[in-house]
C-alpha cells in the first residue's frame, strides 16, 4: 500500500499508464493525494479509472501563498484561495478517502512572515472543519512547524474525527510523535527511511497498528532506486525497511499496513 503518492502529477504525463501497470504488477494499491483544486480533481479522475486507486482532496500549505514552481506538480507558483464549497463538493465523492494534503509548512518561511503562517493556520482549520463535515480523516503535511501544528490540533480537538487522520512523511521528534499518537493520529513513512537512520527511533516508538508506508512519489526515491524518479511500485522497499525495523516479516508488515489502511480510509484490499 502506497498511502501517499502523486501519480496524477505532471511528472508522469508521458508514462502514467506504465507506472500504474508496474504498481499493479507489484501488488501496490495507492492513495493519490491532491495539493490544490486542480490536482485534487485530477486525483479523483485517476481514481475513478482504476480499482486499486483512491484519492484525497485538499490545499497544501505552501499553496496558500506564492510558492516555488514545482515542475513535477505542474501547477505553477501562484497562491490559491480555499473555496470551501468547491472542496466540499469534491470531498463527497465516493473515491475520496481523506482531506488534504493540508497542514503547516514553515520550511521556506522566515520567522517574521506571520501573515503567511496565520494564513496557513486559517486554511488548515477550514480543512479540519471539512473533514469533520464529511467524516473523513485528515492527510496532514507538516514541515518545520510541529509545535504550532500540535498546539492547533489540541486547541481544536473537539473538531477532530474519532479517527483524526495521518501525519504523512513524519519528520518530527519522538516527543512530538507521542503527542500526535495521544491525539489518535497515524503515521506514514517513505523512501528516506531506506538511506538514513534519523527515523529509526520514531518508527520504533510508533506501534505497528498506527504505521503505513508511502512513496510521496515522484519525490524521495528509496534505495536501491536513488537517482531515479520515484514511483508507487517502489513502496515495496519502504515496507521491507519497516519490517526490518519492527523485526517482523515483510508479509506481516504488509498485512498490518493494509489493516491500518482499511481502518482509517474505509477501503478494502482489491487483491
C-alpha positions in Angstrom: 0.0 0.0 0.0 1.3 3.4 -1.0 -0.7 5.6 1.3 0.5 8.9 0.0 1.6 9.4 -3.7 1.0 11.7 -6.6 0.7 9.5 -9.7 -1.6 12.2 -11.2 1.2 14.8 -11.2 2.7 16.2 -14.4 5.8 14.2 -13.7 4.0 11.2 -15.1 2.2 12.7 -18.0 4.4 10.8 -20.5 4.3 7.4 -18.9 1.4 7.2 -16.4 0.0 4.0 -17.9 3.3 2.3 -17.5 3.9 3.4 -13.9 0.4 2.3 -12.9 1.0 -1.0 -14.6 4.2 -1.5 -12.7 2.4 -0.8 -9.4 -0.3 -3.3 -10.3 2.3 -6.0 -11.1 4.0 -5.3 -7.7 0.6 -5.6 -6.0 0.6 -2.0 -4.9 -2.6 0.0 -4.4 -2.4 3.7 -3.7 -3.9 6.9 -2.3 -3.3 9.8 -4.8 -3.1 13.0 -2.8 -4.4 16.3 -4.0 -2.4 19.5 -3.3 -4.9 22.1 -4.7 -8.1 22.2 -6.6 -6.7 21.2 -9.9 -4.6 18.3 -8.6 -7.5 17.2 -6.3 -9.7 16.9 -9.4 -7.0 15.0 -11.2 -6.6 12.6 -8.3 -10.3 11.8 -8.3 -10.3 11.3 -12.1 -7.4 8.8 -11.9 -9.0 7.0 -9.0 -12.3 6.7 -11.0 -10.4 4.9 -13.7 -8.6 2.4 -11.5 -10.0 -0.1 -8.9 -6.8 0.0 -6.8 -6.6 3.8 -6.5 -8.3 6.2 -4.2 -7.9 10.0 -3.8 -7.6 12.8 -1.3 -8.6 16.4 -1.8 -7.2 19.5 -0.2 -5.0 22.6 -0.3 -1.3 22.1 0.5 0.0 24.8 2.9 2.7 26.0 0.5 -0.1 26.9 -2.0 -1.9 29.4 0.3 0.8 32.0 -0.7 3.0 32.4 -3.7 5.5 29.5 -3.7 8.3 27.9 -5.7 7.3 26.5 -9.0 7.4 22.7 -8.8 7.5 21.3 -12.4 6.8 17.8 -11.1 3.5 19.0 -9.8 2.6 21.2 -12.8 0.5 23.8 -11.1 2.7 26.9 -11.1 3.6 29.2 -8.2 0.5 31.3 -7.8 -1.3 31.5 -4.4 -4.7 29.6 -4.3 -7.7 30.5 -2.3 -9.5 27.8 -0.4 -13.1 27.9 -1.6 -14.9 25.7 0.9 -17.9 24.8 -1.2 -15.8 23.6 -4.1 -13.7 21.3 -1.9 -16.8 20.1 -0.1 -18.3 19.0 -3.5 -15.1 17.1 -4.2 -14.9 15.6 -0.7 -18.3 13.9 -1.1 -17.0 11.7 -4.0 -17.1 8.0 -3.2 -13.4 7.6 -4.2 -12.2 10.4 -1.8 -10.9 8.9 1.4 -9.3 11.8 3.2 -9.0 15.6 3.3 -5.5 17.0 2.5 -2.7 17.4 1.8 -3.2 20.1 4.4 -1.3 21.4 7.4 1.6 23.8 8.1 4.9 24.3 6.3 7.3 26.9 7.5 10.4 25.5 5.7 10.8 28.4 3.3 9.2 31.0 5.5 11.1 33.4 7.7 10.1 33.8 11.4 8.9 37.3 10.6 6.4 36.1 8.0 3.5 35.9 10.4 0.9 36.7 7.8 1.7 33.6 5.8 1.8 31.5 8.9 -1.6 32.8 10.0 -3.0 32.2 6.6 -1.8 28.6 6.7 -3.4 28.1 10.1 -6.7 29.6 8.9 -6.9 27.4 5.9 -5.8 24.3 7.8 -8.7 25.0 10.3 -11.1 25.2 7.3 -9.9 21.7 6.2 -10.3 20.3 9.7 -13.9 21.6 9.5 -14.4 20.0 6.1 -13.0 16.7 7.4 -15.5 16.8 10.3 -18.4 17.6 8.0 -17.7 14.6 5.6 -16.4 12.3 8.4 -13.1 11.6 6.6 -9.6 11.7 8.1 -7.0 14.4 7.5 -3.9 13.8 5.4 -1.5 16.2 7.2 1.7 17.7 5.8 3.9 19.3 8.3 7.4 20.7 7.8 9.4 22.8 10.3 6.1 23.5 12.1 5.3 20.7 14.5 4.9 22.8 17.7 2.3 25.1 16.0 0.6 22.1 14.4 0.2 20.2 17.6 -1.0 23.2 19.5 -3.6 23.9 16.9 -4.8 20.3 16.9 -5.0 20.3 20.7 -7.0 23.6 20.7 -9.4 22.1 18.2 -9.6 18.6 19.5 -13.4 18.7 19.6 -13.4 19.3 15.9 -11.4 16.2 15.1 -13.0 12.9 14.0 -12.7 9.8 16.1 -10.0 8.6 13.7 -8.5 12.0 13.1 -6.0 11.3 10.3 -2.5 10.7 9.1 0.7 12.7 9.6 2.4 11.9 6.3 6.2 11.7 5.9 6.6 12.3 9.7 9.8 14.2 10.4 9.2 15.4 14.0 10.7 14.3 17.3 9.8 11.3 19.3 8.1 13.6 21.8 6.0 15.1 19.0 5.1 11.7 17.7 3.9 10.7 21.2 1.7 13.8 21.3 0.2 13.0 17.9 -0.3 9.4 18.9 -2.2 10.6 22.0 -4.5 12.5 19.7 -5.1 9.3 17.7 -3.1 10.1 14.6 -1.5 7.5 12.3 1.9 8.0 10.5 3.3 7.3 7.1 7.0 6.8 6.3 8.6 6.9 2.9 11.8 6.3 1.0 14.0 8.4 3.2 14.0 5.6 5.8 15.9 3.3 3.5 19.0 5.5 3.4 19.2 7.5 6.7 18.8 6.3 10.2 17.2 9.5 11.6 13.7 8.0 11.6 14.5 4.7 13.4 13.7 5.9 16.9 10.3 7.3 15.9 9.4 4.2 13.9 10.3 2.0 16.9 8.1 4.2 19.1 5.0 4.2 16.8 3.0 0.9 17.3 2.5 -1.2 14.2 -1.2 -0.6 14.2 -0.5 3.1 13.5 2.0 2.9 10.7 1.6 3.0 6.9 4.0 3.1 4.0 4.2 5.7 1.3 6.4 6.9 -1.5 5.4 10.6 -1.8 6.3 10.0 -5.5 7.7 11.5 -7.5 9.9 12.7 -4.6 12.4 11.0 -2.2 13.2 7.8 -4.1 14.2 4.8 -1.9 17.3 2.6 -2.1 18.1 0.9 -4.5 16.5 3.3 -6.9 18.2 6.5 -5.7 18.8 8.9 -8.6 15.7 7.9 -10.4 12.2 9.5 -10.3 10.2 7.8 -7.6 7.0 5.8 -8.4 4.4 3.9 -6.4 5.9 0.4 -7.2 8.9 1.4 -5.1 6.9 1.4 -1.9 7.8 -2.3 -1.6 11.3 -1.1 -0.5 9.8 1.0 2.3 7.7 -1.9 3.5 10.9 -4.1 3.6 12.7 -1.4 5.8 9.7 -1.0 8.1 9.6 -4.8 8.6 13.3 -4.8 9.4 13.0 -2.1 11.9 9.9 -3.6 13.5 11.6 -7.1 13.5 8.7 -8.8 11.7 8.4 -10.5 8.3 7.7 -8.4 5.2 4.4 -10.3 4.8 3.4 -9.5 8.4 4.3 -5.8 7.9 2.4 -5.6 4.6 -0.7 -7.2 6.2 -0.6 -4.8 9.1 -0.3 -1.8 6.8 -3.3 -2.9 4.8 -5.3 -3.5 8.0 -4.4 0.1 9.1 -5.4 1.5 5.7 -8.7 -0.3 5.8 -9.4 1.0 9.2 -8.6 4.7 8.6 -9.7 5.0 5.0 -12.6 2.6 5.0 -11.3 0.8 1.9 -10.9 -2.9 1.0 -7.8 -4.6 -0.4 -8.6 -5.3 -4.1 -6.1 -8.1 -4.2 
